[in-house]
Amino acid sequence: MADDKQKHLVFAILEFLQTSINNGTIKQDDAEGIEVAIQCIGEAFGVDPTDPAQAQTFSTKPATLMSIFEVFVNAQKKLGNKNAAASASSAPKPAEPTDQQKKEAEEMKVAGNRKVSDKDYAEAVRLYGLAINLNPNNAVYYANRAAAYSQMGDHPNAIKDSLKAAEVDPKYSKAYSRLGHAYFSVGKYKEAVTAYEKGLELEPENQTMKSSLATARTKARDNEVASSARGPGAGGAGLPPGFPDLAGLGGGGGGGAGGVPDFSSLMSNPAVMNMAQQMMQSGALDSLLSNPAMQQMAQRMMSTGERPNIQEMMRDPQIAEAARGILGGNLPGGPGGPGGAGGPPGNTPGSN
């Protein structure tokens, strides 16, 4: 047997269902089933919404079940927001390093700087890592470790540490300087430009970053020109603009009879002639002609008409090194490439 509280609730539910039938919320096709449900529920709880005496006793009017429910939902939202704010405020925050930990972290950093001076970059990385463990809230430690990573050629980790340094202290300009250097070193020149620009916003008079930014902009621009100029006279992959695609000189429309390169066209190319002159002046021609891989390639080309495989040739360290010297370092890793003489000034840790 239902008590009065339950009958209040059931009466309100039955009123809600009947109102939903009357105002069209419940489709006409479904109304008959709902009316049957109203009768069954009423009988089960001993409630009759059509009985005036029960209506006077159990009805919640002028409030309706929907309005009561809305009050409940709004109250829950407010309570939920307060609970969320309380949870956020009570969430454990990273413990602030003690003065002793900060002191030890500084000692690790100084030791790391000394290792950088000794060019023991792996040990420097380890020491900077210890400093970070002791005090993860100091951007300098991440930036110094990023520079040590760059010195080791581990530019992906240098990028990660530089980004972390900028996250810890967005106003630390060297975080962006290290980031620009690391991006430049992996050939991401546009990203390097963005990083240097951010660093210069924080330190406008930094001449090193100004120089690095100019170099990165030049590289980014040259990259765009090279990638959009693939065609006659645009150069092969990895070669400077204006240099012919040697891989296409044999066979096809780019060669002479029997697939042998058209040497008259080749020698009329100013870039080729300039390269030939540099080779003769520097002695690189003798070095190339004495290279077994070059001799085999020449023999195959003359006897079978097989076109040279430039990519395969460039895997030979001697040929690649000679090409770097001839082409002014435009090959990856050369003087004009990342980390070479034409790259941005290096970022040496230890100045912090």
MOGI-V831810 format. One record per backbone hydrogen bond with DSSP energy under -1.0 kcal/mol. NH is the residue of the N-H (numbers start at 0). CO is the residue of the C=O. If there is no record, write none. Layout:
BEGIN
nh | co
NH | CO
NH | CO
END
This chain:
BEGIN
nh | co
6 | 2
7 | 3
8 | 4
9 | 5
10 | 6
11 | 7
12 | 8
13 | 9
14 | 10
15 | 11
16 | 12
17 | 13
18 | 14
19 | 15
20 | 16
21 | 17
22 | 18
25 | 19
30 | 26
33 | 29
34 | 30
35 | 31
36 | 32
37 | 33
38 | 34
39 | 35
40 | 36
41 | 37
42 | 38
43 | 39
44 | 40
46 | 41
50 | 47
54 | 50
55 | 51
56 | 52
57 | 53
58 | 54
62 | 59
67 | 63
68 | 64
69 | 65
70 | 66
71 | 67
72 | 68
73 | 69
74 | 70
75 | 71
76 | 72
77 | 73
78 | 74
79 | 75
80 | 76
81 | 77
82 | 78
83 | 79
84 | 80
85 | 81
86 | 82
87 | 83
88 | 84
89 | 85
101 | 97
102 | 98
103 | 99
104 | 100
105 | 101
106 | 102
107 | 103
108 | 104
109 | 105
110 | 106
111 | 107
112 | 108
113 | 109
114 | 110
115 | 111
116 | 112
117 | 113
118 | 115
119 | 114
120 | 118
123 | 119
124 | 120
125 | 121
126 | 122
127 | 123
128 | 124
129 | 125
130 | 126
131 | 127
132 | 128
133 | 129
134 | 130
137 | 134
142 | 138
143 | 139
144 | 140
145 | 141
146 | 142
147 | 143
148 | 144
149 | 145
150 | 146
151 | 147
152 | 149
153 | 148
154 | 152
157 | 153
158 | 154
159 | 155
160 | 156
161 | 157
162 | 158
163 | 159
164 | 160
165 | 161
166 | 162
167 | 163
168 | 164
171 | 168
174 | 171
176 | 172
177 | 173
178 | 174
179 | 175
180 | 176
181 | 177
182 | 178
183 | 179
184 | 180
186 | 183
187 | 182
188 | 186
191 | 187
192 | 188
193 | 189
194 | 190
195 | 191
196 | 192
197 | 193
198 | 194
199 | 195
200 | 196
201 | 197
202 | 198
205 | 202
209 | 205
210 | 206
211 | 207
212 | 208
213 | 209
214 | 210
215 | 211
216 | 212
217 | 213
218 | 214
219 | 215
220 | 216
221 | 217
222 | 218
223 | 219
224 | 220
225 | 221
226 | 222
227 | 223
233 | 230
238 | 235
241 | 232
242 | 239
245 | 243
247 | 244
248 | 245
254 | 251
255 | 259
258 | 255
259 | 256
262 | 260
265 | 261
266 | 262
268 | 265
272 | 268
273 | 269
274 | 270
275 | 271
276 | 272
277 | 273
278 | 274
279 | 275
280 | 276
281 | 277
282 | 278
284 | 278
286 | 282
287 | 283
288 | 284
289 | 285
290 | 287
294 | 290
295 | 291
296 | 292
297 | 293
298 | 294
299 | 295
300 | 296
301 | 297
302 | 298
303 | 299
304 | 300
305 | 299
312 | 308
313 | 309
314 | 311
315 | 312
319 | 315
320 | 316
321 | 317
322 | 318
323 | 319
324 | 320
325 | 321
326 | 322
328 | 323
333 | 330
336 | 333
339 | 336
341 | 334
342 | 339
END
